């Protein structure tokens, strides 16, 4: 694979991975009361401050990933965040048969996101990034 293709694919990968975090953070912010209620329903304590923290991490971390700023660090932070929240919000083994497939899909999707974040943490942001332009 040529270096220019590799650089482009690293950029595309970061863009695609960042979308899920940015959109999730914006959706939580726009429906803050519903987000807090959903967190409370799932047994999360301190729902309002943790919802604000999740919004900040998802939007801020997503933008950091998008632009490739402190990329390896934020990829690890986002991987840990997703690893923590996945069994809380997508514990598919606790759902009724009708809801189980959807929750299993979310659980597996989140495992893929964690894998993507770990891959970014190891491979770095690529040339087309703030970090890549500092070299």
PyMOL commands that set and color helices and strands:
alter all, ss='L'
color gray80, all
select helices_A, chain A and resi 3-30+32-41+47-67+71-89+92-94+97-123+130-133
alter helices_A, ss='H'
color red, helices_A
deselect
rebuild
show_as cartoon
